Structure formats: C-alpha cells, structure tokens
C-alpha cells in the first residue's frame, strides 16, 4: 500500500487537487468530495501507468502541517 499527500484547493468555480510527490497527477471536481474521489482515481491510474512503464513508484516525502500565527 502506498500513501500520498494530496492538496485540494478551492478555485473560483470548482476545486482542484494535486500530489506533491506525483508530478503531473491532478484532478478537479465541482465539490471537495468529488475532487477527493477524482484524485484517488487519478493516483490509481498514475501508479498503474508507472508500473506498466516499469518506473518505480516514488516514495512519499511530503507532509502538511497547519501553523497558528497571531
């Protein structure tokens, strides 16, 4: 099993997502939930392509943290 950080951002008209560890792997959706689901499918598709091309799956190195600032 592989775990990858995804970033979901609200845009003016929808949501977009990407994974810092998977260059070029992106997704969009009308809602946060739809975007999350679409990104899950995009990652699965991306990893299948890497395997098919005999490219090793990158190690997840990204993480996220909220920092409170006054």
N, C-alpha and C positions, 0 to 999 in steps of 0.2 A: 504494500500500500504506500502511496505517495501522498504527501500533504503539501499544498502550495498556498501561500498567501494570495488573496485577491483584494483588489482595491475597487470599490464601487463608488462612483461619483454621480451626483445629481447634475444634469445639464439643464439647459433652458426648457427642453421639450421631452426629455426622457432620462434614462440612466445609462451609463457606460461602465465597463469593467475591464480590468487587465490584471495580469500577474507579473510582478517584477522579475520573477525567476523564469518566465517562459516568454521570451521575446516574440512579439507578433501575435500572441494569443490574446484575443479581445472578444468582447461580446457587448451587446446592447439590449435594452428592453424598455417597455413602457412603464414598468414598476420595478421597485427594488427586488421583489421576489422573482419576477420574470427574468431580470438581469442576472441574479444569482443562479437560477436554474440554467439559463443560457450559457453562463460562464462555466458551469460544471460540465455541460455537454461539450463546450469548446475545448476545455482541458482534456477531456477524454479523447476527443478527436485528434488534438495536437499530439498527445502521447502515443496514440496508435500510429500516427504518421512518423514519429521519431523511431518507433520500433520497426516499422516497415522499411525505413531507410537505414536501419542498423546504426542509428545515432543514439548514444546513451542518454538516458533521461537525466536532466540536470538535478543536482542536489538543491533542495530548497534552502536558501541562505537568508531570505528576507524575513523580517518580523515587523510588527507595528506596536506602537505604544502611544497612548494619549498622555500629554503632559499638561498639567494645570499651571496657568500663569495668571497672576493678579495684575 
